[in-house]
Amino acid sequence: PTRVGDRNEPNPPVCVYDTSGPYTDPSVDIDVRAGLAPLRLAWIEARGDVESLDDISS
């Protein structure tokens, strides 16, 4: 409820989405030094329009 003067007014429900991904999933073993699994890597490589570089170039 929202306090207005000396009375409370109810608030409508609000949808909240969990955008934290696997970081809050207790069944996932997270190593922040290793990063997340490359879930889209095969899809990106299959497009054939990307090139993997050995080092940072920009």
PDB file of N, CA, C and O in Angstrom, chain B, residues numbered from 101:
ATOM      1  N   PRO B 101       0.828  -1.208   0.000  1.00  0.00           N
ATOM      2  CA  PRO B 101       0.000   0.000   0.000  1.00  0.00           C
ATOM      3  C   PRO B 101       0.865   1.263   0.000  1.00  0.00           C
ATOM      4  O   PRO B 101       2.005   1.266   0.466  1.00  0.00           O
ATOM      5  N   THR B 102       0.288   2.313  -0.531  1.00  0.00           N
ATOM      6  CA  THR B 102       0.935   3.619  -0.530  1.00  0.00           C
ATOM      7  C   THR B 102       0.319   4.464   0.564  1.00  0.00           C
ATOM      8  O   THR B 102      -0.903   4.559   0.681  1.00  0.00           O
ATOM      9  N   ARG B 103       1.167   5.070   1.356  1.00  0.00           N
ATOM     10  CA  ARG B 103       0.678   5.914   2.448  1.00  0.00           C
ATOM     11  C   ARG B 103       0.392   7.298   1.885  1.00  0.00           C
ATOM     12  O   ARG B 103       1.283   7.946   1.334  1.00  0.00           O
ATOM     13  N   VAL B 104      -0.853   7.753   2.024  1.00  0.00           N
ATOM     14  CA  VAL B 104      -1.286   9.079   1.588  1.00  0.00           C
ATOM     15  C   VAL B 104      -1.915   9.758   2.797  1.00  0.00           C
ATOM     16  O   VAL B 104      -3.028   9.430   3.209  1.00  0.00           O
ATOM     17  N   GLY B 105      -1.177  10.709   3.353  1.00  0.00           N
ATOM     18  CA  GLY B 105      -1.690  11.365   4.555  1.00  0.00           C
ATOM     19  C   GLY B 105      -1.814  10.373   5.685  1.00  0.00           C
ATOM     20  O   GLY B 105      -0.829   9.755   6.090  1.00  0.00           O
ATOM     21  N   ASP B 106      -3.020  10.217   6.195  1.00  0.00           N
ATOM     22  CA  ASP B 106      -3.231   9.296   7.315  1.00  0.00           C
ATOM     23  C   ASP B 106      -3.923   8.005   6.885  1.00  0.00           C
ATOM     24  O   ASP B 106      -4.439   7.272   7.729  1.00  0.00           O
ATOM     25  N   ARG B 107      -3.939   7.718   5.581  1.00  0.00           N
ATOM     26  CA  ARG B 107      -4.585   6.490   5.116  1.00  0.00           C
ATOM     27  C   ARG B 107      -3.671   5.757   4.121  1.00  0.00           C
ATOM     28  O   ARG B 107      -2.746   6.345   3.560  1.00  0.00           O
ATOM     29  N   ASN B 108      -3.945   4.491   3.919  1.00  0.00           N
ATOM     30  CA  ASN B 108      -3.204   3.669   2.965  1.00  0.00           C
ATOM     31  C   ASN B 108      -4.073   3.398   1.749  1.00  0.00           C
ATOM     32  O   ASN B 108      -5.259   3.097   1.877  1.00  0.00           O
ATOM     33  N   GLU B 109      -3.471   3.508   0.554  1.00  0.00           N
ATOM     34  CA  GLU B 109      -4.173   3.166  -0.685  1.00  0.00           C
ATOM     35  C   GLU B 109      -3.504   1.938  -1.287  1.00  0.00           C
ATOM     36  O   GLU B 109      -2.278   1.898  -1.393  1.00  0.00           O
ATOM     37  N   PRO B 110      -4.290   0.928  -1.685  1.00  0.00           N
ATOM     38  CA  PRO B 110      -3.697  -0.270  -2.286  1.00  0.00           C
ATOM     39  C   PRO B 110      -3.094   0.049  -3.656  1.00  0.00           C
ATOM     40  O   PRO B 110      -3.593   0.905  -4.386  1.00  0.00           O
ATOM     41  N   ASN B 111      -2.029  -0.646  -3.980  1.00  0.00           N
ATOM     42  CA  ASN B 111      -1.378  -0.497  -5.281  1.00  0.00           C
ATOM     43  C   ASN B 111      -1.735  -1.683  -6.165  1.00  0.00           C
ATOM     44  O   ASN B 111      -1.939  -2.789  -5.665  1.00  0.00           O
ATOM     45  N   PRO B 112      -1.814  -1.462  -7.485  1.00  0.00           N
ATOM     46  CA  PRO B 112      -2.076  -2.590  -8.386  1.00  0.00           C
ATOM     47  C   PRO B 112      -0.846  -3.498  -8.453  1.00  0.00           C
ATOM     48  O   PRO B 112       0.267  -3.051  -8.174  1.00  0.00           O
ATOM     49  N   PRO B 113      -1.036  -4.768  -8.821  1.00  0.00           N
ATOM     50  CA  PRO B 113       0.099  -5.678  -8.962  1.00  0.00           C
ATOM     51  C   PRO B 113       1.059  -5.194 -10.052  1.00  0.00           C
ATOM     52  O   PRO B 113       0.646  -4.555 -11.020  1.00  0.00           O
ATOM     53  N   VAL B 114       2.328  -5.503  -9.881  1.00  0.00           N
ATOM     54  CA  VAL B 114       3.364  -5.140 -10.845  1.00  0.00           C
ATOM     55  C   VAL B 114       4.103  -6.416 -11.232  1.00  0.00           C
ATOM     56  O   VAL B 114       4.532  -7.174 -10.363  1.00  0.00           O
ATOM     57  N   CYS B 115       4.252  -6.656 -12.538  1.00  0.00           N
ATOM     58  CA  CYS B 115       5.028  -7.804 -13.010  1.00  0.00           C
ATOM     59  C   CYS B 115       6.511  -7.449 -12.948  1.00  0.00           C
ATOM     60  O   CYS B 115       6.928  -6.412 -13.464  1.00  0.00           O
ATOM     61  N   VAL B 116       7.297  -8.304 -12.319  1.00  0.00           N
ATOM     62  CA  VAL B 116       8.737  -8.103 -12.222  1.00  0.00           C
ATOM     63  C   VAL B 116       9.406  -9.333 -12.828  1.00  0.00           C
ATOM     64  O   VAL B 116       9.113 -10.463 -12.437  1.00  0.00           O
ATOM     65  N   TYR B 117      10.301  -9.109 -13.780  1.00  0.00           N
ATOM     66  CA  TYR B 117      10.989 -10.194 -14.456  1.00  0.00           C
ATOM     67  C   TYR B 117      12.382 -10.374 -13.861  1.00  0.00           C
ATOM     68  O   TYR B 117      13.067  -9.395 -13.565  1.00  0.00           O
ATOM     69  N   ASP B 118      12.799 -11.623 -13.688  1.00  0.00           N
ATOM     70  CA  ASP B 118      14.135 -11.925 -13.192  1.00  0.00           C
ATOM     71  C   ASP B 118      15.079 -11.934 -14.386  1.00  0.00           C
ATOM     72  O   ASP B 118      15.067 -12.875 -15.179  1.00  0.00           O
ATOM     73  N   THR B 119      15.891 -10.898 -14.520  1.00  0.00           N
ATOM     74  CA  THR B 119      16.820 -10.784 -15.645  1.00  0.00           C
ATOM     75  C   THR B 119      18.231 -11.207 -15.261  1.00  0.00           C
ATOM     76  O   THR B 119      19.174 -10.971 -16.017  1.00  0.00           O
ATOM     77  N   SER B 120      18.386 -11.822 -14.110  1.00  0.00           N
ATOM     78  CA  SER B 120      19.719 -12.192 -13.641  1.00  0.00           C
ATOM     79  C   SER B 120      20.252 -13.462 -14.309  1.00  0.00           C
ATOM     80  O   SER B 120      21.417 -13.814 -14.124  1.00  0.00           O
ATOM     81  N   GLY B 121      19.421 -14.142 -15.075  1.00  0.00           N
ATOM     82  CA  GLY B 121      19.861 -15.342 -15.777  1.00  0.00           C
ATOM     83  C   GLY B 121      20.302 -16.439 -14.821  1.00  0.00           C
ATOM     84  O   GLY B 121      19.695 -16.621 -13.766  1.00  0.00           O
ATOM     85  N   PRO B 122      21.351 -17.172 -15.178  1.00  0.00           N
ATOM     86  CA  PRO B 122      21.764 -18.307 -14.355  1.00  0.00           C
ATOM     87  C   PRO B 122      22.413 -17.917 -13.027  1.00  0.00           C
ATOM     88  O   PRO B 122      22.617 -18.776 -12.169  1.00  0.00           O
ATOM     89  N   TYR B 123      22.737 -16.651 -12.846  1.00  0.00           N
ATOM     90  CA  TYR B 123      23.431 -16.241 -11.623  1.00  0.00           C
ATOM     91  C   TYR B 123      22.610 -16.468 -10.357  1.00  0.00           C
ATOM     92  O   TYR B 123      23.189 -16.586  -9.277  1.00  0.00           O
ATOM     93  N   THR B 124      21.312 -16.531 -10.451  1.00  0.00           N
ATOM     94  CA  THR B 124      20.483 -16.779  -9.270  1.00  0.00           C
ATOM     95  C   THR B 124      19.848 -18.167  -9.283  1.00  0.00           C
ATOM     96  O   THR B 124      18.996 -18.469  -8.447  1.00  0.00           O
ATOM     97  N   ASP B 125      20.260 -19.011 -10.227  1.00  0.00           N
ATOM     98  CA  ASP B 125      19.747 -20.381 -10.299  1.00  0.00           C
ATOM     99  C   ASP B 125      20.599 -21.266  -9.392  1.00  0.00           C
ATOM    100  O   ASP B 125      21.781 -21.468  -9.669  1.00  0.00           O
ATOM    101  N   PRO B 126      20.024 -21.797  -8.317  1.00  0.00           N
ATOM    102  CA  PRO B 126      20.823 -22.594  -7.382  1.00  0.00           C
ATOM    103  C   PRO B 126      21.362 -23.892  -7.980  1.00  0.00           C
ATOM    104  O   PRO B 126      22.279 -24.485  -7.412  1.00  0.00           O
ATOM    105  N   SER B 127      20.821 -24.349  -9.110  1.00  0.00           N
ATOM    106  CA  SER B 127      21.298 -25.591  -9.714  1.00  0.00           C
ATOM    107  C   SER B 127      22.464 -25.366 -10.674  1.00  0.00           C
ATOM    108  O   SER B 127      22.994 -26.331 -11.226  1.00  0.00           O
ATOM    109  N   VAL B 128      22.874 -24.116 -10.883  1.00  0.00           N
ATOM    110  CA  VAL B 128      23.961 -23.806 -11.808  1.00  0.00           C
ATOM    111  C   VAL B 128      25.221 -23.478 -11.014  1.00  0.00           C
ATOM    112  O   VAL B 128      25.187 -22.678 -10.079  1.00  0.00           O
ATOM    113  N   ASP B 129      26.340 -24.109 -11.398  1.00  0.00           N
ATOM    114  CA  ASP B 129      27.629 -23.837 -10.763  1.00  0.00           C
ATOM    115  C   ASP B 129      28.289 -22.686 -11.525  1.00  0.00           C
ATOM    116  O   ASP B 129      28.693 -22.856 -12.675  1.00  0.00           O
ATOM    117  N   ILE B 130      28.398 -21.530 -10.895  1.00  0.00           N
ATOM    118  CA  ILE B 130      28.908 -20.326 -11.551  1.00  0.00           C
ATOM    119  C   ILE B 130      30.371 -20.104 -11.191  1.00  0.00           C
ATOM    120  O   ILE B 130      30.739 -20.109 -10.016  1.00  0.00           O
ATOM    121  N   ASP B 131      31.204 -19.910 -12.217  1.00  0.00           N
ATOM    122  CA  ASP B 131      32.595 -19.497 -12.038  1.00  0.00           C
ATOM    123  C   ASP B 131      32.739 -18.173 -12.777  1.00  0.00           C
ATOM    124  O   ASP B 131      32.805 -18.155 -14.006  1.00  0.00           O
ATOM    125  N   VAL B 132      32.788 -17.066 -12.042  1.00  0.00           N
ATOM    126  CA  VAL B 132      32.812 -15.750 -12.687  1.00  0.00           C
ATOM    127  C   VAL B 132      34.078 -15.543 -13.510  1.00  0.00           C
ATOM    128  O   VAL B 132      34.088 -14.699 -14.406  1.00  0.00           O
ATOM    129  N   ARG B 133      35.157 -16.298 -13.227  1.00  0.00           N
ATOM    130  CA  ARG B 133      36.376 -16.165 -14.024  1.00  0.00           C
ATOM    131  C   ARG B 133      36.243 -16.868 -15.378  1.00  0.00           C
ATOM    132  O   ARG B 133      36.912 -16.494 -16.341  1.00  0.00           O
ATOM    133  N   ALA B 134      35.388 -17.874 -15.449  1.00  0.00           N
ATOM    134  CA  ALA B 134      35.211 -18.622 -16.694  1.00  0.00           C
ATOM    135  C   ALA B 134      34.111 -18.025 -17.564  1.00  0.00           C
ATOM    136  O   ALA B 134      34.101 -18.236 -18.777  1.00  0.00           O
ATOM    137  N   GLY B 135      33.197 -17.289 -16.966  1.00  0.00           N
ATOM    138  CA  GLY B 135      32.093 -16.709 -17.728  1.00  0.00           C
ATOM    139  C   GLY B 135      30.971 -17.707 -17.939  1.00  0.00           C
ATOM    140  O   GLY B 135      31.013 -18.834 -17.445  1.00  0.00           O
ATOM    141  N   LEU B 136      29.983 -17.275 -18.675  1.00  0.00           N
ATOM    142  CA  LEU B 136      28.825 -18.121 -18.951  1.00  0.00           C
ATOM    143  C   LEU B 136      29.095 -19.025 -20.146  1.00  0.00           C
ATOM    144  O   LEU B 136      29.955 -18.739 -20.979  1.00  0.00           O
ATOM    145  N   ALA B 137      28.357 -20.102 -20.212  1.00  0.00           N
ATOM    146  CA  ALA B 137      28.477 -21.020 -21.346  1.00  0.00           C
ATOM    147  C   ALA B 137      28.056 -20.294 -22.627  1.00  0.00           C
ATOM    148  O   ALA B 137      27.080 -19.544 -22.622  1.00  0.00           O
ATOM    149  N   PRO B 138      28.787 -20.513 -23.719  1.00  0.00           N
ATOM    150  CA  PRO B 138      28.467 -19.844 -24.989  1.00  0.00           C
ATOM    151  C   PRO B 138      27.265 -20.491 -25.679  1.00  0.00           C
ATOM    152  O   PRO B 138      27.425 -21.205 -26.668  1.00  0.00           O
ATOM    153  N   LEU B 139      26.079 -20.243 -25.163  1.00  0.00           N
ATOM    154  CA  LEU B 139      24.871 -20.911 -25.646  1.00  0.00           C
ATOM    155  C   LEU B 139      24.567 -20.627 -27.113  1.00  0.00           C
ATOM    156  O   LEU B 139      23.988 -21.478 -27.790  1.00  0.00           O
ATOM    157  N   ARG B 140      24.938 -19.462 -27.620  1.00  0.00           N
ATOM    158  CA  ARG B 140      24.603 -19.102 -29.002  1.00  0.00           C
ATOM    159  C   ARG B 140      25.763 -19.297 -29.973  1.00  0.00           C
ATOM    160  O   ARG B 140      25.630 -18.971 -31.152  1.00  0.00           O
ATOM    161  N   LEU B 141      26.900 -19.823 -29.505  1.00  0.00           N
ATOM    162  CA  LEU B 141      28.089 -19.927 -30.347  1.00  0.00           C
ATOM    163  C   LEU B 141      27.836 -20.716 -31.633  1.00  0.00           C
ATOM    164  O   LEU B 141      28.199 -20.254 -32.715  1.00  0.00           O
ATOM    165  N   ALA B 142      27.225 -21.886 -31.537  1.00  0.00           N
ATOM    166  CA  ALA B 142      26.971 -22.701 -32.733  1.00  0.00           C
ATOM    167  C   ALA B 142      26.066 -21.963 -33.710  1.00  0.00           C
ATOM    168  O   ALA B 142      26.289 -22.017 -34.919  1.00  0.00           O
ATOM    169  N   TRP B 143      25.060 -21.284 -33.209  1.00  0.00           N
ATOM    170  CA  TRP B 143      24.138 -20.533 -34.066  1.00  0.00           C
ATOM    171  C   TRP B 143      24.869 -19.389 -34.767  1.00  0.00           C
ATOM    172  O   TRP B 143      24.658 -19.154 -35.957  1.00  0.00           O
ATOM    173  N   ILE B 144      25.726 -18.679 -34.034  1.00  0.00           N
ATOM    174  CA  ILE B 144      26.470 -17.557 -34.614  1.00  0.00           C
ATOM    175  C   ILE B 144      27.438 -18.059 -35.683  1.00  0.00           C
ATOM    176  O   ILE B 144      27.519 -17.481 -36.767  1.00  0.00           O
ATOM    177  N   GLU B 145      28.172 -19.131 -35.383  1.00  0.00           N
ATOM    178  CA  GLU B 145      29.125 -19.668 -36.358  1.00  0.00           C
ATOM    179  C   GLU B 145      28.417 -20.224 -37.585  1.00  0.00           C
ATOM    180  O   GLU B 145      28.943 -20.118 -38.693  1.00  0.00           O
ATOM    181  N   ALA B 146      27.236 -20.814 -37.419  1.00  0.00           N
ATOM    182  CA  ALA B 146      26.492 -21.391 -38.541  1.00  0.00           C
ATOM    183  C   ALA B 146      26.023 -20.332 -39.528  1.00  0.00           C
ATOM    184  O   ALA B 146      25.783 -20.640 -40.696  1.00  0.00           O
ATOM    185  N   ARG B 147      25.888 -19.095 -39.079  1.00  0.00           N
ATOM    186  CA  ARG B 147      25.472 -18.018 -39.985  1.00  0.00           C
ATOM    187  C   ARG B 147      26.530 -17.754 -41.047  1.00  0.00           C
ATOM    188  O   ARG B 147      26.203 -17.329 -42.156  1.00  0.00           O
ATOM    189  N   GLY B 148      27.796 -18.001 -40.717  1.00  0.00           N
ATOM    190  CA  GLY B 148      28.872 -17.828 -41.681  1.00  0.00           C
ATOM    191  C   GLY B 148      29.237 -16.383 -41.958  1.00  0.00           C
ATOM    192  O   GLY B 148      29.895 -16.104 -42.960  1.00  0.00           O
ATOM    193  N   ASP B 149      28.837 -15.465 -41.111  1.00  0.00           N
ATOM    194  CA  ASP B 149      29.138 -14.050 -41.370  1.00  0.00           C
ATOM    195  C   ASP B 149      29.990 -13.422 -40.269  1.00  0.00           C
ATOM    196  O   ASP B 149      30.002 -12.202 -40.105  1.00  0.00           O
ATOM    197  N   VAL B 150      30.703 -14.266 -39.514  1.00  0.00           N
ATOM    198  CA  VAL B 150      31.561 -13.757 -38.446  1.00  0.00           C
ATOM    199  C   VAL B 150      32.953 -14.359 -38.572  1.00  0.00           C
ATOM    200  O   VAL B 150      33.139 -15.414 -39.180  1.00  0.00           O
ATOM    201  N   GLU B 151      33.917 -13.675 -37.992  1.00  0.00           N
ATOM    202  CA  GLU B 151      35.297 -14.139 -38.008  1.00  0.00           C
ATOM    203  C   GLU B 151      35.842 -14.053 -36.588  1.00  0.00           C
ATOM    204  O   GLU B 151      35.696 -13.024 -35.928  1.00  0.00           O
ATOM    205  N   SER B 152      36.463 -15.119 -36.116  1.00  0.00           N
ATOM    206  CA  SER B 152      37.054 -15.135 -34.786  1.00  0.00           C
ATOM    207  C   SER B 152      38.483 -14.621 -34.877  1.00  0.00           C
ATOM    208  O   SER B 152      39.271 -15.111 -35.687  1.00  0.00           O
ATOM    209  N   LEU B 153      38.820 -13.641 -34.053  1.00  0.00           N
ATOM    210  CA  LEU B 153      40.154 -13.050 -34.058  1.00  0.00           C
ATOM    211  C   LEU B 153      40.979 -13.604 -32.905  1.00  0.00           C
ATOM    212  O   LEU B 153      40.435 -13.973 -31.864  1.00  0.00           O
ATOM    213  N   ASP B 154      42.302 -13.662 -33.095  1.00  0.00           N
ATOM    214  CA  ASP B 154      43.198 -14.164 -32.059  1.00  0.00           C
ATOM    215  C   ASP B 154      43.409 -13.164 -30.931  1.00  0.00           C
ATOM    216  O   ASP B 154      43.728 -13.553 -29.808  1.00  0.00           O
ATOM    217  N   ASP B 155      43.232 -11.874 -31.222  1.00  0.00           N
ATOM    218  CA  ASP B 155      43.494 -10.835 -30.237  1.00  0.00           C
ATOM    219  C   ASP B 155      42.516  -9.690 -30.442  1.00  0.00           C
ATOM    220  O   ASP B 155      41.839  -9.610 -31.467  1.00  0.00           O
ATOM    221  N   ILE B 156      42.451  -8.814 -29.464  1.00  0.00           N
ATOM    222  CA  ILE B 156      41.605  -7.625 -29.579  1.00  0.00           C
ATOM    223  C   ILE B 156      42.169  -6.724 -30.670  1.00  0.00           C
ATOM    224  O   ILE B 156      43.375  -6.480 -30.710  1.00  0.00           O
ATOM    225  N   SER B 157      41.312  -6.232 -31.552  1.00  0.00           N
ATOM    226  CA  SER B 157      41.791  -5.415 -32.671  1.00  0.00           C
ATOM    227  C   SER B 157      41.276  -3.986 -32.638  1.00  0.00           C
ATOM    228  O   SER B 157      41.648  -3.188 -33.498  1.00  0.00           O
ATOM    229  N   SER B 158      40.450  -3.646 -31.694  1.00  0.00           N
ATOM    230  CA  SER B 158      39.969  -2.258 -31.635  1.00  0.00           C
ATOM    231  C   SER B 158      39.757  -1.829 -30.207  1.00  0.00           C
ATOM    232  O   SER B 158      39.355  -0.692 -29.958  1.00  0.00           O
TER     233      SER B 158
END
